[in-house]
Amino acid sequence: MILPIVAYGNPILRKEAKDIEAGHPDLQKLVEDMWETMYASNGVGLAAPQINKDFRLFVMDSAQIFANKNDEDDDEEETYPDAPGIKQVFINPHVVELHGDDWVYNEGCLSIPKIRENVYRAEEVTIEWQDENFQKHQNTFSGISGRIILHEYDHIEGKLFIDYLSPLKRKLLKRKLDDISKGAVKVDYKMIFPKK
């Protein structure tokens, strides 16, 4: 089932999410709905707070980016070390360590539609998490995959990509952000607007 995505201004986007216990009711259905919602909105990642759930859970599929780039005959595989990307569910993730220099990439967010900005993030992230069967994993990710993981991880920590922008840049975006909260933005996916 495709779920509505909460828009900027909803308090859940600023709340630190809680761990999920093994045996959580309907977890498999929630994960399936998150995949369906993410793909229906042309996203590459989706965190539980974005669908109004305060759980430490996100899904991501960086392979979509490389598939789209290959359709355009781009040489992204030479640029990013994580090609052809990964598709993964992250339950109860916790960042262990960040590595390398910060690098810039133009990010957007399904909860903040029509706004994209350059954001600096670490080259690599080592993260531990559980999969859908609550098996523990730890791995280091880089490139686009690492960036998506850090972006989605921020969601479960109550942070947004706009928090990385300068105070001046955030001030310049204030009207657009207010419009998003009020629902004065056109999107082609279902959303919940806090001030509408």
N, C-alpha and C positions, 0 to 999 in steps of 0.2 A: 504494500500500500504506500502510495506517495504521501508523505507527510508535509505539512507547511513548515517553512523555515522562519525562525524568529528574526526580526529585523533589529538593526542597531537601536539601542535605547531600552531594550528589554533587560530587566535586571539580571536574568539568568546568565546573560553573556558576561557579566562581571563577577560571577560567583565561582568560587573554587569548587570543583565537582568532587563527589564522593566515590570511593572504591565500590565495585560491584562484587557481591558475594557469589561464589559458585552456587548454582541452583536458583539463581535469580529467575523469577517467573517470566516466561515468554521472551527470554533473552535472544533466542535464535530468531524469533519473529521480528524483534526490534532490529537486529543486525540486518536481516533481509530487507526490512522497510528502509533502513538507512542507505543500503546500496541502491535500492530503487529510487529513493529520493535524490541521492547524489547524482545518479546518471540522468534522471529526468530534468535536473536543473543544470546540466552540463558542468558539474563540479568535478574536481579531482580528489577532494577530501571533504569529509563531513564529520563534525564532532557532535556528541549527544546534546550538549547545551544548545546547539543550533536548532534542534527539534524539540526544545523545551524540556529536556531531561538532564538532571544534574548528576550524571554518571561520568566516571573516568573511562570513556569509550570513544574511539573514533575509527573511521574507515578511510582508506586512501587507495588510489589507483593511479600511480604516476605513469604506468604503461600507456594510458590514454594520450598523454602529452607526446610521447615518442611516436605513437601510431599516427597522430595527427601531423606531426612534423614529417614523418616519412611520406605521408600523402602529398606533402608540399615539396618533396625532394630536397629537404634541408639536411645539413650535415650535423645535426644535433648530437649524434652518437659520438662524434669526435670531440664535442665541446663538453659533454657531461659524462662523468664516469659511471653513472648509474643506469645508463641505457641498457636494455630496453624498458627499464622501470619495474616496479613491483605493485602487487595488489595484496593488501593486508588488512586484517582487523586487529586493532590494538585495544586490549582490555587492561585496565589498571596500569597504564604506562607511567614510568618515572624516568626522567632523564638522568643518566649516570654522569655523563661528561660531555662537554663541547670541545671540539678540537679545531685547529687551523685558524686561518685568517677569516675575517668577515668578508662576504661578497654580496653584491647587490643583485636584486632581481625585482621585476615589476610584479607586485602581488595584488590580488583582489580577494574578495570574500563574498560568499553567497548571502551572508547576513548584512553586508554593506554593498549592495549592488550599484553598479555604474561608477564606482570609484576604484582606481588602480593607482598605486604609488610604489616608488622604489624603496625597498626595505633591505637593510643589511642584516645578514644572519651568518652564523658560523659555518665553515665548510663542511664539518662532519658533526654528527651527534651519535653518541652511544646511548642506547635506551634499553630498558628492560620492560617487559610486558607479558601478558598472558594472551593466548589465542582463545578461540571460541570454546575449546575443551578445557580451558584453564591450565594448559601446559605453559610453563614458564620459558621465556626466551630472552636472550640479550644479544644485540647486534649493533654494529656501527653502520650508519647510512650517510651517504654524501650526495652531492648534486641536487637535482630536482626532488628526488625522493626524500632526502634529508630535510630539504626546505619545507616540503609539504608536511612532513612529520612535525617539525618545529611549529609551523603555523597552526596545525590542528591541536598540538599539545598546548599551545598558548590558550586555546579555547577552553580546555578543561582546567586551566589555571586562572581563568577569568580575565585573560588579556586578549587584545585585538591588534591586528597588524598596524592600525593607525597609531597605537601607543609608541611605535618606534619613530614616528615622524617628529620633526621639530615643532616647538610651540607655535611658530609662525605658520607652518604648513597646516597644522590642525585648526588654527584660527581661520585660515582661508577656506577650509573645508566645512566649517561649522554650519553654514546655511544648507549645504547639500546633505549633511548628516541629519539635521533637523527635518529636512524634507523626507528623508528615508524613514525616520521615526513616525512621521505623520502619514506615511503611505503615499506621498506625492512623488512617486517614482514608478516607472513602468517596467515590470519584469514579466518574464514568460514562465514563471513557476509560482507555486502557492507560497504566500508569506503571511505572517502575523505581524502587524504593525502596532507597537505599543501605544501610540498616541492617536490612532485612527478611531 
